[in-house]
Amino acid sequence: MALTKKDLSQLERIANTRDEKMMEKISKLMDERMMVFFEQVIARAIDGVVEDVRVDMSKMEERLTKKINIVENNTFRIEKKLDNVTDHHSERIDEHEKRIVSLEGRAVASL
């Protein structure tokens, strides 16, 4: 008995249906295996990298905090020195003003 076109198309549909079901099973299995791989390998690797970055950032923060404290201390010292210099020059200017006033008084009196 020879196969007709109808028989061939039915066999082809059956094969395609089985292929689709098989592909579904394969894709589900691959999805499950990929999730297991992700959980066991990739997620752990990412967690390790994140932890390393967190530790490095913490160390950087500590170093920056120390440097900021040094800058603040130096700024305080500079401001203190500047205040001292300003006070000293202010006193000197006051002394010179007194001399100028006294010299002006003498000059006016001699005229």
N, CA, C and O atoms as a GROMACS GRO file, in nm:
protein
  444
    1MET      N    1   0.084  -0.116   0.000
    1MET     CA    2   0.000   0.000   0.000
    1MET      C    3   0.090   0.124   0.000
    1MET      O    4   0.180   0.135   0.084
    2ALA      N    5   0.069   0.213  -0.089
    2ALA     CA    6   0.148   0.334  -0.104
    2ALA      C    7   0.090   0.446  -0.019
    2ALA      O    8  -0.031   0.453   0.004
    3LEU      N    9   0.178   0.532   0.028
    3LEU     CA   10   0.133   0.645   0.110
    3LEU      C   11   0.083   0.757   0.019
    3LEU      O   12   0.145   0.792  -0.081
    4THR      N   13  -0.028   0.810   0.059
    4THR     CA   14  -0.084   0.921  -0.018
    4THR      C   15  -0.030   1.052   0.036
    4THR      O   16   0.036   1.056   0.140
    5LYS      N   17  -0.060   1.158  -0.036
    5LYS     CA   18  -0.018   1.290   0.010
    5LYS      C   19  -0.081   1.322   0.145
    5LYS      O   20  -0.019   1.385   0.230
    6LYS      N   21  -0.205   1.278   0.162
    6LYS     CA   22  -0.275   1.301   0.288
    6LYS      C   23  -0.203   1.230   0.402
    6LYS      O   24  -0.184   1.286   0.509
    7ASP      N   25  -0.163   1.105   0.377
    7ASP     CA   26  -0.091   1.029   0.479
    7ASP      C   27   0.043   1.095   0.513
    7ASP      O   28   0.082   1.104   0.629
    8LEU      N   29   0.111   1.141   0.411
    8LEU     CA   30   0.240   1.207   0.433
    8LEU      C   31   0.223   1.336   0.513
    8LEU      O   32   0.304   1.365   0.602
    9SER      N   33   0.120   1.412   0.483
    9SER     CA   34   0.098   1.537   0.556
    9SER      C   35   0.062   1.508   0.702
    9SER      O   36   0.102   1.581   0.792
   10GLN      N   37  -0.014   1.399   0.725
   10GLN     CA   38  -0.048   1.361   0.862
   10GLN      C   39   0.078   1.320   0.938
   10GLN      O   40   0.098   1.360   1.052
   11LEU      N   41   0.162   1.240   0.874
   11LEU     CA   42   0.287   1.199   0.938
   11LEU      C   43   0.376   1.320   0.967
   11LEU      O   44   0.441   1.328   1.071
   12GLU      N   45   0.378   1.413   0.874
   12GLU     CA   46   0.458   1.534   0.893
   12GLU      C   47   0.405   1.616   1.011
   12GLU      O   48   0.484   1.668   1.090
   13ARG      N   49   0.271   1.628   1.022
   13ARG     CA   50   0.211   1.699   1.135
   13ARG      C   51   0.246   1.631   1.267
   13ARG      O   52   0.279   1.698   1.366
   14ILE      N   53   0.240   1.499   1.268
   14ILE     CA   54   0.274   1.424   1.390
   14ILE      C   55   0.420   1.449   1.427
   14ILE      O   56   0.452   1.471   1.544
   15ALA      N   57   0.508   1.445   1.328
   15ALA     CA   58   0.651   1.469   1.353
   15ALA      C   59   0.672   1.611   1.404
   15ALA      O   60   0.749   1.634   1.498
   16ASN      N   61   0.604   1.707   1.342
   16ASN     CA   62   0.617   1.847   1.385
   16ASN      C   63   0.565   1.865   1.526
   16ASN      O   64   0.625   1.937   1.606
   17THR      N   65   0.452   1.801   1.558
   17THR     CA   66   0.395   1.810   1.692
   17THR      C   67   0.492   1.753   1.793
   17THR      O   68   0.515   1.811   1.899
   18ARG      N   69   0.550   1.639   1.760
   18ARG     CA   70   0.647   1.577   1.851
   18ARG      C   71   0.770   1.666   1.865
   18ARG      O   72   0.826   1.680   1.974
   19ASP      N   73   0.812   1.725   1.754
   19ASP     CA   74   0.927   1.816   1.759
   19ASP      C   75   0.898   1.936   1.848
   19ASP      O   76   0.983   1.977   1.927
   20GLU      N   77   0.779   1.992   1.836
   20GLU     CA   78   0.742   2.107   1.919
   20GLU      C   79   0.740   2.068   2.067
   20GLU      O   80   0.790   2.142   2.152
   21LYS      N   81   0.680   1.951   2.096
   21LYS     CA   82   0.676   1.906   2.235
   21LYS      C   83   0.817   1.879   2.286
   21LYS      O   84   0.852   1.914   2.399
   22MET      N   85   0.897   1.818   2.202
   22MET     CA   86   1.035   1.789   2.239
   22MET      C   87   1.112   1.920   2.260
   22MET      O   88   1.190   1.932   2.355
   23MET      N   89   1.089   2.017   2.172
   23MET     CA   90   1.156   2.146   2.186
   23MET      C   91   1.112   2.216   2.314
   23MET      O   92   1.193   2.280   2.382
   24GLU      N   93   0.984   2.204   2.349
   24GLU     CA   94   0.936   2.261   2.474
   24GLU      C   95   1.007   2.198   2.593
   24GLU      O   96   1.052   2.267   2.684
   25LYS      N   97   1.016   2.065   2.590
   25LYS     CA   98   1.084   1.994   2.699
   25LYS      C   99   1.230   2.037   2.708
   25LYS      O  100   1.284   2.062   2.816
   26ILE      N  101   1.294   2.043   2.592
   26ILE     CA  102   1.435   2.082   2.589
   26ILE      C  103   1.452   2.225   2.640
   26ILE      O  104   1.544   2.253   2.717
   27SER      N  105   1.363   2.314   2.596
   27SER     CA  106   1.377   2.454   2.640
   27SER      C  107   1.352   2.467   2.790
   27SER      O  108   1.420   2.544   2.857
   28LYS      N  109   1.254   2.392   2.843
   28LYS     CA  110   1.230   2.395   2.988
   28LYS      C  111   1.351   2.343   3.064
   28LYS      O  112   1.393   2.401   3.164
   29LEU      N  113   1.407   2.233   3.014
   29LEU     CA  114   1.525   2.175   3.078
   29LEU      C  115   1.643   2.273   3.074
   29LEU      O  116   1.715   2.290   3.172
   30MET      N  117   1.660   2.338   2.959
   30MET     CA  118   1.769   2.436   2.946
   30MET      C  119   1.746   2.554   3.040
   30MET      O  120   1.840   2.604   3.103
   31ASP      N  121   1.621   2.599   3.050
   31ASP     CA  122   1.590   2.709   3.141
   31ASP      C  123   1.624   2.670   3.285
   31ASP      O  124   1.684   2.748   3.359
   32GLU      N  125   1.584   2.549   3.324
   32GLU     CA  126   1.612   2.503   3.460
   32GLU      C  127   1.762   2.495   3.484
   32GLU      O  128   1.812   2.538   3.588
   33ARG      N  129   1.833   2.439   3.387
   33ARG     CA  130   1.978   2.425   3.403
   33ARG      C  131   2.048   2.561   3.405
   33ARG      O  132   2.144   2.581   3.479
   34MET      N  133   1.999   2.653   3.323
   34MET     CA  134   2.057   2.787   3.322
   34MET      C  135   2.034   2.857   3.456
   34MET      O  136   2.122   2.927   3.506
   35MET      N  137   1.916   2.838   3.514
   35MET     CA  138   1.888   2.898   3.644
   35MET      C  139   1.978   2.838   3.752
   35MET      O  140   2.030   2.910   3.837
   36VAL      N  141   1.996   2.707   3.748
   36VAL     CA  142   2.086   2.641   3.844
   36VAL      C  143   2.228   2.695   3.825
   36VAL      O  144   2.296   2.726   3.923
   37PHE      N  145   2.272   2.705   3.700
   37PHE     CA  146   2.406   2.757   3.671
   37PHE      C  147   2.418   2.900   3.722
   37PHE      O  148   2.519   2.937   3.783
   38PHE      N  149   2.316   2.980   3.697
   38PHE     CA  150   2.318   3.119   3.744
   38PHE      C  151   2.329   3.125   3.896
   38PHE      O  152   2.410   3.199   3.950
   39GLU      N  153   2.246   3.045   3.963
   39GLU     CA  154   2.246   3.047   4.110
   39GLU      C  155   2.378   2.997   4.167
   39GLU      O  156   2.429   3.053   4.264
   40GLN      N  157   2.433   2.892   4.107
   40GLN     CA  158   2.553   2.831   4.164
   40GLN      C  159   2.682   2.901   4.123
   40GLN      O  160   2.778   2.904   4.200
   41VAL      N  161   2.685   2.956   4.003
   41VAL     CA  162   2.812   3.012   3.954
   41VAL      C  163   2.807   3.164   3.941
   41VAL      O  164   2.882   3.235   4.007
   42ILE      N  165   2.719   3.211   3.858
   42ILE     CA  166   2.718   3.354   3.825
   42ILE      C  167   2.681   3.439   3.946
   42ILE      O  168   2.748   3.538   3.975
   43ALA      N  169   2.575   3.402   4.016
   43ALA     CA  170   2.532   3.482   4.132
   43ALA      C  171   2.641   3.488   4.238
   43ALA      O  172   2.663   3.594   4.298
   44ARG      N  173   2.709   3.378   4.262
   44ARG     CA  174   2.818   3.377   4.361
   44ARG      C  175   2.934   3.466   4.315
   44ARG      O  176   2.993   3.538   4.394
   45ALA      N  177   2.964   3.457   4.186
   45ALA     CA  178   3.073   3.541   4.133
   45ALA      C  179   3.038   3.688   4.146
   45ALA      O  180   3.121   3.770   4.185
   46ILE      N  181   2.914   3.723   4.113
   46ILE     CA  182   2.871   3.862   4.124
   46ILE      C  183   2.875   3.908   4.269
   46ILE      O  184   2.921   4.018   4.299
   47ASP      N  185   2.829   3.823   4.360
   47ASP     CA  186   2.832   3.858   4.502
   47ASP      C  187   2.976   3.881   4.549
   47ASP      O  188   3.002   3.972   4.627
   48GLY      N  189   3.068   3.798   4.500
   48GLY     CA  190   3.209   3.816   4.536
   48GLY      C  191   3.264   3.947   4.485
   48GLY      O  192   3.336   4.017   4.556
   49VAL      N  193   3.231   3.981   4.362
   49VAL     CA  194   3.278   4.107   4.304
   49VAL      C  195   3.219   4.225   4.381
   49VAL      O  196   3.290   4.321   4.413
   50VAL      N  197   3.090   4.217   4.410
   50VAL     CA  198   3.025   4.326   4.484
   50VAL      C  199   3.089   4.343   4.622
   50VAL      O  200   3.110   4.455   4.667
   51GLU      N  201   3.119   4.234   4.688
   51GLU     CA  202   3.182   4.241   4.820
   51GLU      C  203   3.321   4.304   4.810
   51GLU      O  204   3.358   4.386   4.893
   52ASP      N  205   3.398   4.264   4.706
   52ASP     CA  206   3.531   4.323   4.686
   52ASP      C  207   3.520   4.473   4.663
   52ASP      O  208   3.598   4.551   4.719
   53VAL      N  209   3.426   4.513   4.580
   53VAL     CA  210   3.407   4.656   4.552
   53VAL      C  211   3.367   4.730   4.679
   53VAL      O  212   3.415   4.840   4.704
   54ARG      N  213   3.279   4.670   4.758
   54ARG     CA  214   3.236   4.733   4.883
   54ARG      C  215   3.355   4.754   4.977
   54ARG      O  216   3.369   4.860   5.038
   55VAL      N  217   3.440   4.652   4.989
   55VAL     CA  218   3.558   4.662   5.076
   55VAL      C  219   3.652   4.771   5.023
   55VAL      O  220   3.701   4.853   5.100
   56ASP      N  221   3.675   4.772   4.891
   56ASP     CA  222   3.763   4.874   4.833
   56ASP      C  223   3.706   5.014   4.854
   56ASP      O  224   3.780   5.107   4.886
   57MET      N  225   3.577   5.030   4.835
   57MET     CA  226   3.514   5.160   4.854
   57MET      C  227   3.524   5.204   5.001
   57MET      O  228   3.544   5.322   5.029
   58SER      N  229   3.511   5.110   5.091
   58SER     CA  230   3.523   5.142   5.234
   58SER      C  231   3.664   5.192   5.265
   58SER      O  232   3.682   5.289   5.338
   59LYS      N  233   3.765   5.125   5.209
   59LYS     CA  234   3.903   5.167   5.230
   59LYS      C  235   3.928   5.306   5.169
   59LYS      O  236   3.995   5.389   5.229
   60MET      N  237   3.873   5.328   5.050
   60MET     CA  238   3.887   5.460   4.987
   60MET      C  239   3.822   5.568   5.072
   60MET      O  240   3.877   5.678   5.087
   61GLU      N  241   3.707   5.537   5.127
   61GLU     CA  242   3.637   5.634   5.212
   61GLU      C  243   3.722   5.669   5.335
   61GLU      O  244   3.730   5.785   5.374
   62GLU      N  245   3.785   5.567   5.395
   62GLU     CA  246   3.870   5.592   5.511
   62GLU      C  247   3.988   5.682   5.474
   62GLU      O  248   4.021   5.776   5.547
   63ARG      N  249   4.052   5.652   5.359
   63ARG     CA  250   4.166   5.734   5.315
   63ARG      C  251   4.122   5.878   5.288
   63ARG      O  252   4.190   5.973   5.326
   64LEU      N  253   4.009   5.893   5.221
   64LEU     CA  254   3.959   6.028   5.192
   64LEU      C  255   3.924   6.103   5.320
   64LEU      O  256   3.949   6.223   5.330
   65THR      N  257   3.866   6.033   5.416
   65THR     CA  258   3.833   6.097   5.544
   65THR      C  259   3.959   6.147   5.612
   65THR      O  260   3.961   6.257   5.666
   66LYS      N  261   4.065   6.066   5.610
   66LYS     CA  262   4.192   6.108   5.671
   66LYS      C  263   4.248   6.231   5.600
   66LYS      O  264   4.294   6.325   5.665
   67LYS      N  265   4.243   6.229   5.466
   67LYS     CA  266   4.295   6.343   5.390
   67LYS      C  267   4.213   6.469   5.416
   67LYS      O  268   4.268   6.578   5.427
   68ILE      N  269   4.083   6.453   5.424
   68ILE     CA  270   3.996   6.568   5.453
   68ILE      C  271   4.028   6.625   5.590
   68ILE      O  272   4.033   6.746   5.608
   69ASN      N  273   4.050   6.537   5.687
   69ASN     CA  274   4.086   6.584   5.822
   69ASN      C  275   4.219   6.659   5.821
   69ASN      O  276   4.234   6.761   5.888
   70ILE      N  277   4.314   6.609   5.743
   70ILE     CA  278   4.444   6.677   5.732
   70ILE      C  279   4.425   6.816   5.672
   70ILE      O  280   4.481   6.914   5.721
   71VAL      N  281   4.346   6.823   5.565
   71VAL     CA  282   4.321   6.953   5.500
   71VAL      C  283   4.251   7.048   5.597
   71VAL      O  284   4.286   7.166   5.604
   72GLU      N  285   4.153   6.998   5.672
   72GLU     CA  286   4.084   7.083   5.769
   72GLU      C  287   4.180   7.134   5.875
   72GLU      O  288   4.176   7.251   5.912
   73ASN      N  289   4.267   7.046   5.924
   73ASN     CA  290   4.365   7.087   6.026
   73ASN      C  291   4.461   7.192   5.969
   73ASN      O  292   4.491   7.292   6.035
   74ASN      N  293   4.508   7.169   5.847
   74ASN     CA  294   4.599   7.265   5.784
   74ASN      C  295   4.529   7.398   5.760
   74ASN      O  296   4.588   7.505   5.777
   75THR      N  297   4.403   7.393   5.720
   75THR     CA  298   4.327   7.516   5.699
   75THR      C  299   4.314   7.593   5.829
   75THR      O  300   4.328   7.715   5.831
   76PHE      N  301   4.288   7.522   5.938
   76PHE     CA  302   4.279   7.588   6.069
   76PHE      C  303   4.411   7.654   6.105
   76PHE      O  304   4.413   7.768   6.152
   77ARG      N  305   4.521   7.584   6.083
   77ARG     CA  306   4.653   7.639   6.114
   77ARG      C  307   4.682   7.764   6.030
   77ARG      O  308   4.731   7.865   6.081
   78ILE      N  309   4.650   7.755   5.902
   78ILE     CA  310   4.673   7.870   5.813
   78ILE      C  311   4.588   7.989   5.857
   78ILE      O  312   4.638   8.102   5.860
   79GLU      N  313   4.462   7.965   5.890
   79GLU     CA  314   4.376   8.074   5.936
   79GLU      C  315   4.431   8.136   6.064
   79GLU      O  316   4.428   8.258   6.081
   80LYS      N  317   4.480   8.052   6.153
   80LYS     CA  318   4.536   8.102   6.280
   80LYS      C  319   4.660   8.189   6.252
   80LYS      O  320   4.675   8.296   6.310
   81LYS      N  321   4.748   8.141   6.164
   81LYS     CA  322   4.867   8.219   6.129
   81LYS      C  323   4.828   8.350   6.061
   81LYS      O  324   4.886   8.455   6.089
   82LEU      N  325   4.730   8.343   5.973
   82LEU     CA  326   4.684   8.463   5.905
   82LEU      C  327   4.626   8.564   6.004
   82LEU      O  328   4.650   8.684   5.992
   83ASP      N  329   4.552   8.516   6.101
   83ASP     CA  330   4.499   8.605   6.206
   83ASP      C  331   4.612   8.671   6.283
   83ASP      O  332   4.608   8.790   6.312
   84ASN      N  333   4.714   8.592   6.317
   84ASN     CA  334   4.830   8.647   6.390
   84ASN      C  335   4.901   8.754   6.308
   84ASN      O  336   4.936   8.860   6.360
   85VAL      N  337   4.922   8.726   6.180
   85VAL     CA  338   4.989   8.822   6.093
   85VAL      C  339   4.904   8.949   6.080
   85VAL      O  340   4.956   9.060   6.086
   86THR      N  341   4.774   8.931   6.062
   86THR     CA  342   4.683   9.045   6.050
   86THR      C  343   4.686   9.130   6.177
   86THR      O  344   4.693   9.252   6.170
   87ASP      N  345   4.681   9.064   6.292
   87ASP     CA  346   4.686   9.137   6.419
   87ASP      C  347   4.818   9.214   6.432
   87ASP      O  348   4.818   9.330   6.473
   88HIS      N  349   4.928   9.149   6.398
   88HIS     CA  350   5.060   9.213   6.407
   88HIS      C  351   5.065   9.337   6.317
   88HIS      O  352   5.108   9.444   6.361
   89HIS      N  353   5.020   9.323   6.192
   89HIS     CA  354   5.024   9.436   6.100
   89HIS      C  355   4.928   9.547   6.143
   89HIS      O  356   4.955   9.665   6.124
   90SER      N  357   4.817   9.508   6.200
   90SER     CA  358   4.722   9.607   6.250
   90SER      C  359   4.786   9.690   6.362
   90SER      O  360   4.771   9.812   6.365
   91GLU      N  361   4.858   9.625   6.451
   91GLU     CA  362   4.928   9.695   6.559
   91GLU      C  363   5.035   9.789   6.502
   91GLU      O  364   5.050   9.903   6.547
   92ARG      N  365   5.108   9.739   6.402
   92ARG     CA  366   5.213   9.821   6.340
   92ARG      C  367   5.152   9.944   6.272
   92ARG      O  368   5.207  10.054   6.282
   93ILE      N  369   5.040   9.925   6.203
   93ILE     CA  370   4.974  10.038   6.137
   93ILE      C  371   4.927  10.140   6.240
   93ILE      O  372   4.941  10.260   6.220
   94ASP      N  373   4.872  10.091   6.351
   94ASP     CA  374   4.830  10.183   6.458
   94ASP      C  375   4.947  10.265   6.510
   94ASP      O  376   4.934  10.385   6.532
   95GLU      N  377   5.062  10.200   6.529
   95GLU     CA  378   5.182  10.271   6.576
   95GLU      C  379   5.224  10.378   6.475
   95GLU      O  380   5.258  10.490   6.514
   96HIS      N  381   5.221  10.343   6.346
   96HIS     CA  382   5.260  10.439   6.242
   96HIS      C  383   5.162  10.556   6.237
   96HIS      O  384   5.202  10.671   6.217
   97GLU      N  385   5.034  10.527   6.254
   97GLU     CA  386   4.934  10.635   6.254
   97GLU      C  387   4.961  10.732   6.369
   97GLU      O  388   4.952  10.854   6.352
   98LYS      N  389   4.995  10.678   6.486
   98LYS     CA  390   5.025  10.764   6.601
   98LYS      C  391   5.146  10.852   6.571
   98LYS      O  392   5.145  10.971   6.604
   99ARG      N  393   5.249  10.796   6.509
   99ARG     CA  394   5.368  10.873   6.474
   99ARG      C  395   5.334  10.984   6.374
   99ARG      O  396   5.377  11.098   6.387
  100ILE      N  397   5.253  10.945   6.274
  100ILE     CA  398   5.215  11.044   6.171
  100ILE      C  399   5.138  11.159   6.235
  100ILE      O  400   5.164  11.276   6.204
  101VAL      N  401   5.044  11.127   6.324
  101VAL     CA  402   4.966  11.232   6.391
  101VAL      C  403   5.058  11.322   6.473
  101VAL      O  404   5.044  11.444   6.471
  102SER      N  405   5.152  11.262   6.544
  102SER     CA  406   5.242  11.343   6.626
  102SER      C  407   5.333  11.428   6.537
  102SER      O  408   5.360  11.543   6.570
  103LEU      N  409   5.380  11.374   6.424
  103LEU     CA  410   5.464  11.451   6.332
  103LEU      C  411   5.385  11.564   6.268
  103LEU      O  412   5.436  11.675   6.251
  104GLU      N  413   5.259  11.536   6.233
  104GLU     CA  414   5.175  11.641   6.176
  104GLU      C  415   5.154  11.753   6.277
  104GLU      O  416   5.156  11.872   6.243
  105GLY      N  417   5.133  11.714   6.404
  105GLY     CA  418   5.116  11.814   6.510
  105GLY      C  419   5.239  11.901   6.525
  105GLY      O  420   5.226  12.022   6.543
  106ARG      N  421   5.357  11.843   6.518
  106ARG     CA  422   5.482  11.919   6.527
  106ARG      C  423   5.498  12.011   6.407
  106ARG      O  424   5.540  12.126   6.420
  107ALA      N  425   5.465  11.957   6.289
  107ALA     CA  426   5.482  12.036   6.167
  107ALA      C  427   5.389  12.157   6.168
  107ALA      O  428   5.430  12.266   6.127
  108VAL      N  429   5.266  12.140   6.214
  108VAL     CA  430   5.169  12.250   6.219
  108VAL      C  431   5.215  12.352   6.323
  108VAL      O  432   5.201  12.473   6.301
  109ALA      N  433   5.267  12.306   6.434
  109ALA     CA  434   5.311  12.395   6.541
  109ALA      C  435   5.432  12.478   6.497
  109ALA      O  436   5.446  12.593   6.539
  110SER      N  437   5.517  12.421   6.414
  110SER     CA  438   5.637  12.493   6.370
  110SER      C  439   5.606  12.595   6.262
  110SER      O  440   5.689  12.681   6.234
  111LEU      N  441   5.492  12.589   6.202
  111LEU     CA  442   5.457  12.686   6.099
  111LEU      C  443   5.411  12.809   6.164
  111LEU      O  444   5.376  12.905   6.096
   0.00000   0.00000   0.00000
